[in-house]
Amino acid sequence: MKRLFTILPLGAFFILLASCSSGRADDEPSDNAERKGSPTPVMVTTTPATTKTFYHELLCNGVVEADRMAKITFEAQGIIELLPIANGQMVQKGQLLAQLNNKEQQMALEHAKNALQRAKVEMRHLMLGYTDTSNLSAQILETARIKSGLSEAELSVKEQEYRLSKTSIYAPFAGRVVNLKAKPHNPTTSYEYFCQIVDEHSLQVSFSVLESELQMATEGAQLEVYPFSNPNIRIKGKITEVNRMVDKNGMVTVVAELKQADKNIIPGMNVRVLVRRALPNQLVIPVEGLARRQNRDVVFVMHDSLAYWQYVTIGPRNTTEVVITEGLKEGDKAIVTGNATIGHEAWVKEK
């Protein structure tokens, strides 16, 4: 019994000691309880709605073409004797591209020249009866030319000179040789055409737009072109031609000239075309600030650490920005990150 009374005061002492060391009353909440009971703000970033020039964008696929491209054909028939060019080579205007065997044409020209000399002799023989040929009428002279065969001989010489000239093929303008098909020592009849010459300094891009997007693709509209293979290359251009006819697929063909040459842009290349049209004095926010709630467009606006959703009416949009026509005013702090899961009057904190 005496041992029991000794243990009880000792237990009470330890209980009292634990109570004093806790530093709070029994009914005071702990730190963990405080952290669990208090709401945590959602971290967000904001951007003020701004009135500025908005660039309406239209993105299409297109193909690069050469504004000047010539398909070189064989105008004379024969054997290809000389071929001093290669695929991909740059040539100058008037440079020799190919030479055909022209012995036959040269012989024909010599025969025509001999016939011309005989006609001139015959013409002089017919004029022997006239002491002064300067006073002869044009009709008499023309009759003499026909009777002597002079007119026909002169025409024959010109014809044979023309045929001989067609055995030499020259570049019609400066450019690059592409699609070279012919080979030396082969007949010209083996090929549909000889080669093509492309002026890479006069490139254009052809693309199609929907009929509903035609108001964006007007003559003079500015655009940018970049190849699929290298989006870092950007070439500026301007629409020069709109084929105002809707095809069976509801598309309209548009052509734009590229303002600068780039060695990485070549004819036939598939590219992306970005048409831009400036719309001044538009209320704009980043496209990330737009959300959907209850099947309507919503922008969360931050006021005094609370997020208020506001229904908005949107206008045109591009890859980075959207125009707000109703629901916001300039300077409103639109929440652009952290707005995916928050609700109306959510507690938010700006990063």
WOSUL-V558135 format. One record per residue. N is the residue number from 0. RES is the residue in three letters. SS is DSSP state (~ for helix, > for strand, _ for the rest). PSI is psi in degrees with one decimal (999 if undefined). D_LAST is the distance of its C-alpha to the last C-alpha in Angstrom with 2 decimals. Layout:
[[N/RES/SS/PSI/D_LAST] [N/RES/SS/PSI/D_LAST]]
This chain:
[[0/MET/_/-43.6/68.34] [1/LYS/~/-32.9/67.80] [2/ARG/~/-34.5/65.25] [3/LEU/~/-43.6/63.20] [4/PHE/~/-23.0/62.87] [5/THR/~/-36.7/61.68] [6/ILE/~/-37.6/58.76] [7/LEU/~/-50.0/57.45] [8/PRO/~/-34.1/56.63] [9/LEU/~/-40.4/54.93] [10/GLY/~/-39.8/52.58] [11/ALA/~/-33.9/51.78] [12/PHE/~/-44.2/50.89] [13/PHE/~/-37.1/48.27] [14/ILE/~/-44.0/46.69] [15/LEU/~/-38.7/46.50] [16/LEU/~/-42.1/45.03] [17/ALA/~/-36.9/42.21] [18/SER/~/-40.0/41.48] [19/CYS/~/-36.4/41.27] [20/SER/~/-21.6/39.03] [21/SER/~/-27.5/36.32] [22/GLY/_/5.0/35.56] [23/ARG/_/161.1/34.98] [24/ALA/_/164.8/37.26] [25/ASP/_/-32.7/37.97] [26/ASP/_/3.4/36.29] [27/GLU/_/130.5/32.99] [28/PRO/_/150.1/30.08] [29/SER/_/170.0/28.81] [30/ASP/~/-41.1/25.29] [31/ASN/~/-39.3/25.10] [32/ALA/~/-38.9/26.22] [33/GLU/~/-42.2/23.56] [34/ARG/~/-35.6/20.76] [35/LYS/~/-31.1/22.44] [36/GLY/~/-24.6/23.03] [37/SER/_/137.1/19.64] [38/PRO/_/150.0/17.16] [39/THR/_/127.1/13.77] [40/PRO/_/149.1/10.86] [41/VAL/>/128.7/9.52] [42/MET/>/127.1/5.93] [43/VAL/>/166.2/5.90] [44/THR/>/149.4/5.86] [45/THR/>/158.0/8.87] [46/THR/>/129.6/11.96] [47/PRO/>/141.8/14.84] [48/ALA/_/131.4/18.19] [49/THR/>/139.0/20.50] [50/THR/>/120.2/24.28] [51/LYS/>/-178.0/25.58] [52/THR/>/124.0/28.03] [53/PHE/>/139.7/27.25] [54/TYR/>/106.2/29.02] [55/HIS/>/129.9/30.55] [56/GLU/>/143.0/31.05] [57/LEU/>/120.8/33.83] [58/LEU/>/125.3/33.86] [59/CYS/>/166.5/37.33] [60/ASN/>/140.7/39.38] [61/GLY/>/175.8/42.19] [62/VAL/>/133.5/44.95] [63/VAL/>/136.0/45.85] [64/GLU/>/160.3/49.44] [65/ALA/>/128.9/51.71] [66/ASP/_/-35.7/52.92] [67/ARG/_/110.8/56.09] [68/MET/>/127.0/57.47] [69/ALA/>/132.0/61.18] [70/LYS/>/114.3/62.98] [71/ILE/>/119.4/66.00] [72/THR/_/166.3/69.08] [73/PHE/_/116.0/72.60] [74/GLU/_/-14.1/74.94] [75/ALA/_/153.0/77.90] [76/GLN/_/143.6/79.01] [77/GLY/_/-165.8/79.97] [78/ILE/>/134.1/78.94] [79/ILE/>/117.8/75.79] [80/GLU/>/-37.7/77.17] [81/LEU/>/135.8/74.25] [82/LEU/_/84.7/70.49] [83/PRO/_/19.7/68.83] [84/ILE/_/168.7/65.21] [85/ALA/_/160.0/62.59] [86/ASN/_/135.2/59.59] [87/GLY/_/-4.2/56.51] [88/GLN/_/142.6/58.66] [89/MET/>/135.9/58.09] [90/VAL/>/157.3/61.26] [91/GLN/_/160.6/62.40] [92/LYS/_/130.6/64.16] [93/GLY/_/-0.3/67.84] [94/GLN/_/141.9/67.43] [95/LEU/>/127.6/69.82] [96/LEU/>/-37.2/68.21] [97/ALA/>/152.7/71.32] [98/GLN/>/126.3/75.07] [99/LEU/>/157.5/77.53] [100/ASN/_/120.7/81.09] [101/ASN/_/24.0/83.00] [102/LYS/~/-40.8/86.61] [103/GLU/~/-42.7/87.72] [104/GLN/~/-35.8/86.13] [105/GLN/~/-41.4/87.66] [106/MET/~/-40.5/91.10] [107/ALA/~/-36.8/90.76] [108/LEU/~/-39.8/89.89] [109/GLU/~/-42.4/92.97] [110/HIS/~/-41.6/95.19] [111/ALA/~/-37.3/93.76] [112/LYS/~/-38.2/94.45] [113/ASN/~/-41.2/98.02] [114/ALA/~/-33.6/98.56] [115/LEU/~/-40.7/97.30] [116/GLN/~/-41.8/99.87] [117/ARG/~/-38.8/102.68] [118/ALA/~/-37.1/101.58] [119/LYS/~/-39.4/101.66] [120/VAL/~/-45.1/105.22] [121/GLU/~/-36.5/106.29] [122/MET/~/-43.0/104.75] [123/ARG/~/-36.2/106.77] [124/HIS/~/-40.2/109.90] [125/LEU/~/-26.3/109.40] [126/MET/~/-1.2/109.03] [127/LEU/~/-28.7/112.32] [128/GLY/~/-3.9/114.22] [129/TYR/_/121.3/112.17] [130/THR/_/-33.2/112.97] [131/ASP/_/102.8/109.91] [132/THR/~/-10.0/106.87] [133/SER/~/-22.7/104.70] [134/ASN/~/4.0/106.35] [135/LEU/_/145.3/105.99] [136/SER/_/158.5/104.04] [137/ALA/~/-32.5/100.71] [138/GLN/~/-42.0/102.29] [139/ILE/~/-44.1/105.03] [140/LEU/~/-42.8/102.58] [141/GLU/~/-39.1/100.29] [142/THR/~/-40.5/103.32] [143/ALA/~/-40.0/104.38] [144/ARG/~/-39.5/100.91] [145/ILE/~/-44.2/100.94] [146/LYS/~/-35.9/104.55] [147/SER/~/-16.6/103.88] [148/GLY/_/9.2/100.68] [149/LEU/~/-44.0/98.69] [150/SER/~/-45.1/95.94] [151/GLU/~/-38.7/95.45] [152/ALA/~/-41.6/95.49] [153/GLU/~/-41.6/92.84] [154/LEU/~/-37.6/90.60] [155/SER/~/-38.8/91.14] [156/VAL/~/-45.8/90.06] [157/LYS/~/-40.1/86.82] [158/GLU/~/-43.9/86.15] [159/GLN/~/-32.4/86.71] [160/GLU/~/-39.2/84.57] [161/TYR/~/-44.9/81.73] [162/ARG/~/-37.3/82.14] [163/LEU/~/-38.8/82.16] [164/SER/~/-28.2/78.95] [165/LYS/_/-6.5/77.15] [166/THR/_/-10.8/77.76] [167/SER/>/127.1/75.22] [168/ILE/>/128.0/71.61] [169/TYR/>/155.4/69.27] [170/ALA/_/128.6/65.57] [171/PRO/_/-22.1/65.13] [172/PHE/_/168.7/62.01] [173/ALA/_/137.9/59.75] [174/GLY/>/-164.4/57.34] [175/ARG/>/140.2/56.72] [176/VAL/>/126.1/59.18] [177/VAL/>/159.8/57.79] [178/ASN/_/41.0/59.51] [179/LEU/_/118.1/62.64] [180/LYS/_/-32.2/65.05] [181/ALA/_/154.2/68.50] [182/LYS/_/148.1/70.23] [183/PRO/_/153.6/73.22] [184/HIS/_/21.8/76.76] [185/ASN/_/150.4/75.84] [186/PRO/>/148.7/77.20] [187/THR/~/-24.5/74.99] [188/THR/~/-9.6/75.77] [189/SER/~/-10.0/73.60] [190/TYR/_/141.3/70.40] [191/GLU/_/-41.8/68.90] [192/TYR/_/168.9/67.48] [193/PHE/_/-59.6/67.24] [194/CYS/>/-176.1/63.57] [195/GLN/>/145.7/60.79] [196/ILE/>/126.3/59.56] [197/VAL/>/128.3/55.93] [198/ASP/_/102.2/54.58] [199/GLU/_/-3.8/51.03] [200/HIS/_/-0.2/50.37] [201/SER/_/65.6/50.67] [202/LEU/>/153.1/48.27] [203/GLN/>/165.4/47.03] [204/VAL/>/136.1/44.95] [205/SER/>/131.2/46.17] [206/PHE/>/168.6/43.90] [207/SER/>/145.2/44.12] [208/VAL/>/155.3/42.09] [209/LEU/>/152.3/42.47] [210/GLU/~/-28.5/44.61] [211/SER/~/-15.7/41.70] [212/GLU/~/7.5/39.73] [213/LEU/_/-29.1/42.67] [214/GLN/_/-20.1/41.31] [215/MET/_/-32.2/38.64] [216/ALA/_/74.9/41.29] [217/THR/_/156.6/43.54] [218/GLU/_/133.3/45.65] [219/GLY/_/-11.1/43.82] [220/ALA/_/139.7/40.31] [221/GLN/>/152.1/38.16] [222/LEU/>/169.4/36.77] [223/GLU/>/145.9/35.49] [224/VAL/>/134.3/37.11] [225/TYR/>/139.2/35.94] [226/PRO/>/151.5/37.90] [227/PHE/_/-34.1/36.82] [228/SER/_/-22.0/37.79] [229/ASN/>/87.1/35.46] [230/PRO/>/-11.7/32.57] [231/ASN/>/-18.2/31.81] [232/ILE/>/123.2/35.05] [233/ARG/>/123.4/34.68] [234/ILE/>/129.2/37.84] [235/LYS/>/151.9/38.01] [236/GLY/>/179.1/40.74] [237/LYS/>/135.2/42.32] [238/ILE/>/126.9/44.00] [239/THR/>/-15.3/47.74] [240/GLU/>/131.6/49.35] [241/VAL/>/116.0/48.73] [242/ASN/_/96.3/51.37] [243/ARG/_/66.0/51.57] [244/MET/_/125.1/52.79] [245/VAL/_/127.0/50.87] [246/ASP/_/-177.5/52.01] [247/LYS/_/-17.6/52.69] [248/ASN/_/6.2/49.11] [249/GLY/_/24.3/47.71] [250/MET/>/153.2/46.57] [251/VAL/>/131.1/47.33] [252/THR/>/133.7/47.85] [253/VAL/>/142.4/46.18] [254/VAL/>/136.4/46.92] [255/ALA/>/142.7/44.90] [256/GLU/>/143.6/45.97] [257/LEU/>/134.7/43.78] [258/LYS/_/-15.7/43.67] [259/GLN/_/153.7/43.67] [260/ALA/_/146.0/45.21] [261/ASP/_/128.8/43.38] [262/LYS/_/-18.4/45.37] [263/ASN/_/-8.7/42.94] [264/ILE/_/117.6/43.59] [265/ILE/_/156.9/47.02] [266/PRO/_/142.8/49.02] [267/GLY/_/-6.9/48.49] [268/MET/_/138.1/44.88] [269/ASN/>/130.6/42.47] [270/VAL/>/163.7/39.44] [271/ARG/>/136.8/36.48] [272/VAL/>/124.1/36.89] [273/LEU/>/105.7/34.02] [274/VAL/>/131.5/35.46] [275/ARG/>/133.8/33.37] [276/ARG/>/126.3/34.34] [277/ALA/>/129.5/32.74] [278/LEU/>/104.3/32.04] [279/PRO/>/159.0/31.36] [280/ASN/>/53.3/29.58] [281/GLN/>/140.4/27.43] [282/LEU/>/118.1/24.29] [283/VAL/>/141.9/21.86] [284/ILE/>/161.7/18.45] [285/PRO/>/146.5/17.22] [286/VAL/~/-23.5/19.19] [287/GLU/~/-19.2/16.22] [288/GLY/~/-6.7/15.60] [289/LEU/_/131.6/19.07] [290/ALA/>/170.4/19.82] [291/ARG/>/126.2/23.15] [292/ARG/>/129.8/24.08] [293/GLN/_/40.4/27.76] [294/ASN/_/26.8/28.88] [295/ARG/>/156.7/27.34] [296/ASP/>/132.5/24.61] [297/VAL/>/143.7/21.57] [298/VAL/>/127.6/18.40] [299/PHE/>/125.7/15.75] [300/VAL/>/134.0/15.01] [301/MET/>/124.9/12.54] [302/HIS/>/118.7/14.70] [303/ASP/_/52.9/14.21] [304/SER/_/13.0/11.63] [305/LEU/>/145.7/13.94] [306/ALA/>/121.0/14.16] [307/TYR/>/125.7/17.64] [308/TRP/>/142.4/19.29] [309/GLN/>/126.1/21.68] [310/TYR/>/137.1/24.53] [311/VAL/_/158.6/24.91] [312/THR/>/127.0/27.71] [313/ILE/>/153.4/26.91] [314/GLY/>/-144.6/29.05] [315/PRO/>/156.6/29.29] [316/ARG/>/156.5/26.52] [317/ASN/_/-161.3/26.26] [318/THR/_/-18.8/24.37] [319/THR/_/-24.0/21.14] [320/GLU/>/160.9/21.44] [321/VAL/>/143.8/23.11] [322/VAL/>/133.3/25.08] [323/ILE/>/117.1/24.67] [324/THR/>/-26.3/28.08] [325/GLU/>/146.6/27.58] [326/GLY/_/-16.9/24.98] [327/LEU/_/159.8/22.44] [328/LYS/_/161.0/22.91] [329/GLU/_/135.2/21.69] [330/GLY/_/-15.4/18.46] [331/ASP/_/135.2/17.13] [332/LYS/>/94.8/13.36] [333/ALA/>/130.9/13.72] [334/ILE/>/123.4/11.16] [335/VAL/>/-15.9/11.61] [336/THR/>/146.4/9.88] [337/GLY/_/7.5/10.24] [338/ASN/_/6.4/13.15] [339/ALA/_/-32.2/15.89] [340/THR/_/-5.1/16.61] [341/ILE/_/161.4/15.54] [342/GLY/_/-174.0/18.36] [343/HIS/_/135.8/19.32] [344/GLU/_/31.9/17.92] [345/ALA/>/148.3/15.44] [346/TRP/>/119.4/13.22] [347/VAL/>/158.2/9.55] [348/LYS/>/132.1/6.45] [349/GLU/>/136.5/3.78] [350/LYS/_/999/0.00]]
